Amino acid sequence: MRLPISAALSKQGHRFLTSVATTDDPETTARLIRKFVASSSKSVALDAISHLVALINTSFSRLSPIAFPLYYEINKASCFNWNAKLIADVIASLYNHQRFNEAQTLILEEETKLRSKECAICNFYCNLMDSHSKHQLKQGILDSYERIKQLPSHSSNPPSSLLLLFPLSLIWFSLEPQSFIGRKRRESDKEG
């Protein structure tokens, strides 16, 4: 099967995804993932996973569920630092494919890593809301918003940037963001 090379995908990443696309065996897929990560630079591995979770429709779009095992294999590599936005994109992709347990695992791992950095956790959830909105995942947006509200310093006063992001995310769903903003302002006035 000959697939066109995407401009943003490296040749090594393309070979890897083509190999995975031609197998239906989970063990073979796992072996290909391990081999790819072991032989790839960080940038090539990130390029491949970014391609898997991208919203553009490519010949590899059906392979996006392997983003989770690829993430875990890359995560095992030493000295590898994840971009919070990419993690949010992987989680949203998992939500989109209804792989909620795997998404929850990544969310909990990220929370654990950022446990003492409340601002970083809030930023992670804002990235996650943005990723969910790109996939038009209303429940993911709402879940992320609720998690931010549970943070001690944000339980009664979500950050103003979040008040702007949340209604913008909901525009995808034809909800009335103005009524949301008005309700949040009234709640803030009552508390203040």
C-alpha positions as CSV (number, residue, x, y, z in Angstrom):
1,M,0.0,0.0,0.0
2,R,1.6,3.3,-1.1
3,L,0.5,6.3,0.8
4,P,1.4,9.9,0.0
5,I,4.0,11.5,2.2
6,S,2.6,14.4,4.3
7,A,4.8,17.5,4.2
8,A,4.9,17.8,8.0
9,L,5.8,14.1,8.5
10,S,9.4,12.9,8.4
11,K,10.4,10.0,6.1
12,Q,11.2,7.9,9.2
13,G,7.8,8.8,10.7
14,H,6.1,8.0,7.4
15,R,7.7,4.6,7.2
16,F,6.7,3.9,10.7
17,L,3.0,4.9,10.2
18,T,2.9,3.0,6.9
19,S,4.2,-0.2,8.6
20,V,1.6,0.2,11.4
21,A,-1.2,0.8,8.9
22,T,-0.4,-2.5,7.2
23,T,-0.8,-4.6,10.3
24,D,-3.8,-5.5,12.4
25,D,-1.8,-7.5,14.9
26,P,-1.5,-5.7,18.3
27,E,1.8,-7.5,19.1
28,T,3.3,-6.4,15.8
29,T,2.1,-2.9,16.4
30,A,3.7,-2.8,19.9
31,R,6.9,-4.1,18.5
32,L,6.9,-1.5,15.7
33,I,6.3,1.2,18.2
34,R,9.2,0.1,20.4
35,K,11.5,-0.2,17.4
36,F,10.5,3.2,16.1
37,V,11.0,5.0,19.5
38,A,14.4,3.3,20.0
39,S,15.7,4.3,16.6
40,S,14.2,7.8,16.4
41,S,15.3,11.2,17.6
42,K,13.0,13.0,20.0
43,S,11.9,15.4,17.2
44,V,11.0,12.5,14.8
45,A,9.0,10.8,17.6
46,L,7.2,14.0,18.5
47,D,6.5,14.7,14.8
48,A,4.9,11.2,14.5
49,I,2.7,11.6,17.6
50,S,1.7,15.1,16.6
51,H,0.7,13.8,13.2
52,L,-1.5,11.1,14.8
53,V,-3.4,13.6,17.0
54,A,-3.7,16.3,14.4
55,L,-7.2,17.3,13.3
56,I,-6.3,17.3,9.6
57,N,-7.7,14.3,7.7
58,T,-4.8,12.3,6.5
59,S,-4.2,8.8,5.2
60,F,-3.1,7.9,8.8
61,S,-6.1,9.5,10.6
62,R,-7.5,6.0,11.5
63,L,-4.2,5.3,13.4
64,S,-4.8,8.0,16.0
65,P,-5.6,5.4,18.7
66,I,-2.0,4.3,18.7
67,A,-1.0,7.8,20.0
68,F,-1.5,6.4,23.5
69,P,0.9,3.5,23.3
70,L,3.3,5.6,21.3
71,Y,3.1,8.3,24.1
72,Y,4.0,5.6,26.7
73,E,6.9,4.3,24.8
74,I,8.3,7.7,24.1
75,N,7.7,8.6,27.8
76,K,10.0,5.7,28.8
77,A,12.9,7.3,26.9
78,S,15.3,9.1,29.2
79,C,15.5,12.9,29.4
80,F,12.3,13.3,27.5
81,N,10.2,16.4,28.4
82,W,6.7,16.6,27.2
83,N,5.0,19.7,25.8
84,A,1.8,20.3,27.9
85,K,-0.1,21.2,24.7
86,L,0.8,17.9,23.0
87,I,-0.3,15.9,26.1
88,A,-3.6,17.8,26.0
89,D,-4.0,16.9,22.3
90,V,-3.3,13.2,23.0
91,I,-5.9,13.2,25.7
92,A,-8.5,14.9,23.5
93,S,-7.8,12.4,20.8
94,L,-8.3,9.6,23.3
95,Y,-11.6,11.2,24.4
96,N,-12.6,11.5,20.7
97,H,-12.1,7.7,20.3
98,Q,-13.9,7.1,23.5
99,R,-10.8,5.7,25.3
100,F,-11.7,7.4,28.5
101,N,-9.7,5.2,30.8
102,E,-6.5,5.9,28.9
103,A,-7.3,9.6,28.8
104,Q,-8.0,9.6,32.6
105,T,-4.6,7.8,33.2
106,L,-2.8,10.6,31.3
107,I,-4.7,13.3,33.2
108,L,-3.9,11.8,36.5
109,E,-0.2,11.4,35.5
110,E,-0.1,15.1,34.5
111,E,-1.8,16.2,37.7
112,T,0.7,14.1,39.7
113,K,3.7,15.7,37.9
114,L,2.3,19.2,38.5
115,R,0.8,18.6,41.9
116,S,2.6,21.5,43.7
117,K,2.3,23.9,40.8
118,E,-1.3,25.0,40.8
119,C,-0.8,27.6,38.1
120,A,0.7,24.9,35.8
121,I,-2.2,22.6,36.5
122,C,-4.7,25.3,35.6
123,N,-2.7,26.0,32.4
124,F,-2.8,22.3,31.6
125,Y,-6.5,22.2,31.9
126,C,-6.9,25.4,29.8
127,N,-4.8,23.6,27.1
128,L,-7.0,20.5,27.5
129,M,-10.2,22.6,27.1
130,D,-8.7,24.1,23.9
131,S,-7.9,20.6,22.6
132,H,-11.3,19.3,23.4
133,S,-13.0,22.3,21.7
134,K,-11.0,21.6,18.5
135,H,-12.4,18.1,18.6
136,Q,-15.9,19.5,19.5
137,L,-16.0,17.4,22.7
138,K,-18.4,19.3,24.9
139,Q,-18.1,16.8,27.8
140,G,-14.3,17.1,27.8
141,I,-14.5,20.8,28.0
142,L,-17.0,20.7,30.9
143,D,-14.9,18.0,32.7
144,S,-11.8,20.2,32.4
145,Y,-13.6,23.3,33.6
146,E,-14.9,21.4,36.7
147,R,-11.4,20.2,37.5
148,I,-10.1,23.8,37.4
149,K,-12.9,24.8,39.7
150,Q,-11.9,22.1,42.2
151,L,-8.4,23.7,42.6
152,P,-8.2,25.3,46.0
153,S,-7.5,28.9,44.8
154,H,-9.9,28.7,41.9
155,S,-12.9,27.0,43.6
156,S,-14.9,30.2,43.9
157,N,-13.0,32.5,41.5
158,P,-11.8,30.9,38.3
159,P,-9.1,33.0,36.6
160,S,-10.4,35.7,34.2
161,S,-8.6,34.1,31.3
162,L,-10.5,30.9,31.9
163,L,-13.8,32.8,31.9
164,L,-12.9,33.9,28.4
165,L,-11.6,30.5,27.2
166,F,-14.6,28.5,28.4
167,P,-17.3,30.4,26.5
168,L,-15.1,30.5,23.4
169,S,-14.8,26.7,23.6
170,L,-18.6,26.4,23.8
171,I,-19.2,28.3,20.7
172,W,-18.6,25.1,18.8
173,F,-21.8,23.8,20.4
174,S,-24.1,26.7,19.6
175,L,-24.5,27.4,23.3
176,E,-25.0,31.0,24.4
177,P,-21.7,32.2,25.7
178,Q,-23.0,35.6,26.6
179,S,-25.5,34.0,29.1
180,F,-22.6,32.0,30.6
181,I,-20.4,35.1,31.0
182,G,-23.4,37.0,32.5
183,R,-24.0,34.2,35.0
184,K,-20.3,34.0,36.0
185,R,-20.2,37.8,36.5
186,R,-23.3,37.6,38.7
187,E,-21.8,34.8,40.7
188,S,-18.6,36.8,41.1
189,D,-20.6,39.8,42.2
190,K,-22.5,37.8,44.8
191,E,-19.2,36.3,46.2
192,G,-17.3,39.6,46.1
